Amino acid sequence: MIQSADIREWCDHDVVDPKGRKIGALEAVYVDTTTDEPAMATVRTGLPTRQRLVFVPLDEAIVGPDYLKVAYSKGQVRKAPSIDTDGVLPAEDEPAIFQHYGMAYRPGTKGERQLARR
């Protein structure tokens, strides 16, 4: 498991898919609020004048010399739910991210968010 302190050091490094195709640049890390472990990352994609942040799970992510390799294809990540580069993830949009990747969404027992930006 990648530690959240370690992965934050990789901000602005390339994020690549299993075939080594560049998806974008690592922008931020979101941890699971239950475990405080890295769960998702946002990746900056798009043209310089029309960039957005897409979400990608960090399960099975591998840190390389100057990249972060995720377990999802470039096409799947690019179609993932996104926010503006200066935006904030609304709580009601969290389930859609998990659904996009076929993952179960588990909010806290009192309805707390599952993701928190670190």
DOVEXBA-111724 format. One record per residue (C-alpha): residue number from 1; residue in three letters; x, y, z. Coordinates in nm, 2 decimals, padded with zeros to 4 digits. Each point is the difference from the previous one (the first is absolute). Layout:
N
NODE   nr  rest    east   north      up
NODE  NUM   ALA       X       Y       Z
...
//
This chain:
118
NODE   nr  rest    east   north      up
NODE    1   MET   00.00   00.00   00.00
NODE    2   ILE   00.13   00.34  -00.09
NODE    3   GLN   00.01   00.24   00.30
NODE    4   SER  -00.18   00.33  -00.04
NODE    5   ALA   00.31   00.20   00.10
NODE    6   ASP   00.20  -00.18  -00.27
NODE    7   ILE  -00.24   00.05  -00.28
NODE    8   ARG  -00.05   00.37   00.07
NODE    9   GLU   00.37   00.04  -00.10
NODE   10   TRP  -00.10  -00.12  -00.35
NODE   11   CYS  -00.23   00.29  -00.08
NODE   12   ASP   00.05   00.12  -00.36
NODE   13   HIS   00.16  -00.33  -00.10
NODE   14   ASP  -00.14  -00.19  -00.29
NODE   15   VAL  -00.28  -00.25   00.06
NODE   16   VAL   00.00  -00.29  -00.25
NODE   17   ASP  -00.22  -00.29  -00.07
NODE   18   PRO   00.10  -00.37   00.01
NODE   19   LYS   00.14   00.03  -00.36
NODE   20   GLY   00.21   00.31   00.10
NODE   21   ARG  -00.22   00.25  -00.19
NODE   22   LYS   00.00   00.34   00.17
NODE   23   ILE  -00.34   00.09   00.14
NODE   24   GLY   00.10   00.34   00.16
NODE   25   ALA   00.18   00.14   00.30
NODE   26   LEU  -00.07  -00.09   00.37
NODE   27   GLU  -00.19   00.29   00.16
NODE   28   ALA  -00.12  -00.12   00.34
NODE   29   VAL  -00.05  -00.30   00.22
NODE   30   TYR  -00.33  -00.09   00.17
NODE   31   VAL   00.00  -00.24   00.30
NODE   32   ASP  -00.27  -00.24   00.11
NODE   33   THR  -00.14   00.17   00.31
NODE   34   THR  -00.04  -00.33   00.18
NODE   35   THR   00.36  -00.12  -00.04
NODE   36   ASP   00.18   00.32  -00.08
NODE   37   GLU   00.18  -00.19  -00.28
NODE   38   PRO   00.04   00.14  -00.35
NODE   39   ALA  -00.31  -00.10  -00.20
NODE   40   MET  -00.03   00.23  -00.30
NODE   41   ALA   00.20   00.26  -00.19
NODE   42   THR  -00.09   00.28  -00.23
NODE   43   VAL   00.18   00.02  -00.33
NODE   44   ARG   00.03   00.32  -00.19
NODE   45   THR  -00.10  -00.06  -00.36
NODE   46   GLY  -00.10   00.19  -00.31
NODE   47   LEU   00.14   00.29  -00.20
NODE   48   PRO   00.18   00.27   00.19
NODE   49   THR  -00.29   00.24  -00.04
NODE   50   ARG  -00.27  -00.27   00.08
NODE   51   GLN   00.14  -00.21   00.27
NODE   52   ARG  -00.20  -00.20   00.25
NODE   53   LEU   00.06  -00.24   00.28
NODE   54   VAL  -00.11  -00.36  -00.04
NODE   55   PHE  -00.01  -00.26   00.28
NODE   56   VAL   00.18  -00.33   00.00
NODE   57   PRO   00.03  -00.27   00.27
NODE   58   LEU   00.34  -00.07   00.15
NODE   59   ASP  -00.06  -00.37   00.07
NODE   60   GLU   00.29  -00.19  -00.17
NODE   61   ALA   00.18   00.33  -00.09
NODE   62   ILE   00.38  -00.03  -00.05
NODE   63   VAL   00.25   00.28   00.05
NODE   64   GLY   00.27   00.01  -00.26
NODE   65   PRO   00.31   00.22  -00.03
NODE   66   ASP  -00.20   00.30  -00.13
NODE   67   TYR  -00.36  -00.12  -00.04
NODE   68   LEU  -00.29  -00.16   00.18
NODE   69   LYS  -00.15  -00.30  -00.19
NODE   70   VAL  -00.37  -00.07   00.07
NODE   71   ALA  -00.19  -00.32  -00.07
NODE   72   TYR  -00.25   00.17  -00.23
NODE   73   SER   00.01   00.07  -00.37
NODE   74   LYS   00.05   00.35  -00.13
NODE   75   GLY  -00.34  -00.01  -00.17
NODE   76   GLN  -00.18  -00.10   00.32
NODE   77   VAL   00.17   00.27   00.21
NODE   78   ARG  -00.06   00.27  -00.26
NODE   79   LYS  -00.38  -00.09   00.02
NODE   80   ALA  -00.01   00.01   00.38
NODE   81   PRO  -00.19   00.27   00.19
NODE   82   SER   00.20   00.32   00.02
NODE   83   ILE   00.01   00.34   00.16
NODE   84   ASP   00.15   00.34  -00.11
NODE   85   THR   00.36   00.05   00.09
NODE   86   ASP  -00.10   00.24   00.27
NODE   87   GLY  -00.31  -00.19   00.10
NODE   88   VAL  -00.10  -00.21   00.30
NODE   89   LEU  -00.16  -00.34  -00.02
NODE   90   PRO  -00.36   00.03   00.12
NODE   91   ALA  -00.11  -00.27   00.25
NODE   92   GLU  -00.29  -00.10  -00.23
NODE   93   ASP   00.24  -00.08  -00.29
NODE   94   GLU   00.22  -00.24   00.20
NODE   95   PRO  -00.21  -00.31  -00.08
NODE   96   ALA   00.02   00.06  -00.38
NODE   97   ILE   00.38  -00.03   00.02
NODE   98   PHE  -00.02  -00.34   00.17
NODE   99   GLN  -00.27  -00.12  -00.24
NODE  100   HIS   00.21   00.10  -00.30
NODE  101   TYR   00.27  -00.24   00.11
NODE  102   GLY  -00.24  -00.28   00.12
NODE  103   MET   00.09   00.06   00.36
NODE  104   ALA  -00.23   00.00   00.31
NODE  105   TYR  -00.06   00.34   00.15
NODE  106   ARG   00.00  -00.02   00.38
NODE  107   PRO  -00.08   00.33   00.18
NODE  108   GLY   00.05   00.02   00.38
NODE  109   THR  -00.26  -00.14   00.24
NODE  110   LYS  -00.14   00.35   00.04
NODE  111   GLY   00.02   00.08  -00.37
NODE  112   GLU   00.35   00.15   00.01
NODE  113   ARG   00.19   00.03  -00.32
NODE  114   GLN   00.22  -00.29  -00.11
NODE  115   LEU   00.27   00.22  -00.15
NODE  116   ALA   00.20   00.29   00.14
NODE  117   ARG   00.27   00.20  -00.18
NODE  118   ARG   00.35  -00.01   00.16
//
